[in-house]
Amino acid sequence: MTEEIRSVVVLGAGTMGSQIAAVSALAGYTTSLVDIQQKQLDRAREQLRQRLDRDVEKGRRDRGAVDEAWSRLALTTDRDRVAASADLVIEAAVEDLSVKRSIFADLDRVCPPHTLLVTNSSNIVSSRVADATGRPGKVCNLHFFNPALVMACVEIVPHEGTDPETVEAASAFVESLGKTPVKLKREVPGFLANRLLNALRREALDLYEGGVADFEDIDLAAKTALGHPMGPFELMDLVGIDVVHLIRLAEYEQTGDPAALPARSIKEKYEAGDFGRKTGRGWYEYPHG
């Protein structure tokens, strides 16, 4: 653990938030996972138990280390209580700027002056929320990748007013998790990895909607010719088509570029509620949801 950061709070008990919290607890930090809905916390607890138990069964993790992590991880709906003693808060809520600004304003009010306030958003840059606080120098993006329990990369993205000490502390925290910090010099929507990924996704959707090939064959080409572990359509199902849709809308809101809007097929699946693995149907079907 880093000396400066001992208590970590993660806001949002979805897939990303819950796994970030687990990673933090596994690394030795006193960690609180917060959500406004108890049923979401219950779901997160069950999913994390299944995942970590499976890792133990397959020899990927030590049972003692997992049990100790659970002793350090609290799941709660009482955000202000745990935030009042936090050294680092990681926001992993919905990709909605007004929601994030409200959260950051509230956190600024209840957190100690030294607390770092970071957002896991890959598309809404931290300068859009930093001015909702009285501590913009302690705000940046700290972007984990799905699944956070596995993926090594964490992008650290300062805005123009982020203090160098904040970047240093964030980088040390990432390294203490056993992750690899990737630092950007300046913020840009989508950061590095997702901008590369979006270029591939955009081309894949153009090929599909243009009738060049079925999505299954596009995925097959990505895996067998490019060596990707999964194709772009499979990856959309894993990430969540709802997340893909909202990210595109968020980028459009920031840039005003019509090319940033969701593709027709993504909009159709979003409106139909076919979000991928989480709903049992997306580009592919998943019988067990």
Number of C-alpha atoms within 10 A of each C-alpha: 15 15 8 13 19 16 21 24 30 32 26 24 28 17 18 21 26 29 25 28 31 26 20 28 25 22 18 19 23 21 30 28 28 28 24 14 12 14 11 17 21 14 15 22 19 11 15 19 14 12 14 19 18 13 15 16 12 10 10 11 14 14 15 10 15 19 13 13 22 18 13 19 21 17 21 19 18 13 20 15 12 22 26 16 16 25 19 26 24 24 23 26 20 14 18 14 16 10 12 22 18 13 18 22 16 16 21 21 15 17 21 15 12 13 25 24 29 27 26 27 24 25 23 25 25 30 18 14 24 25 16 18 20 13 18 21 21 25 28 30 29 27 24 26 20 17 14 21 21 11 12 18 18 22 23 25 28 27 21 14 16 20 16 12 11 19 21 12 18 25 20 19 22 24 16 16 19 13 20 16 20 17 16 14 10 12 20 17 19 20 22 16 14 15 15 11 12 16 10 15 18 16 12 22 19 16 15 17 15 10 10 12 13 14 21 15 13 18 20 17 15 17 15 12 9 10 11 13 12 16 23 25 21 19 17 22 25 17 20 19 25 21 16 20 20 19 24 20 20 20 22 17 15 16 12 12 10 11 12 18 19 20 16 12 14 22 17 12 18 21 12 10 14 22 25 26 23 18 16 16 18 25 21 15 14 14 9 9 10
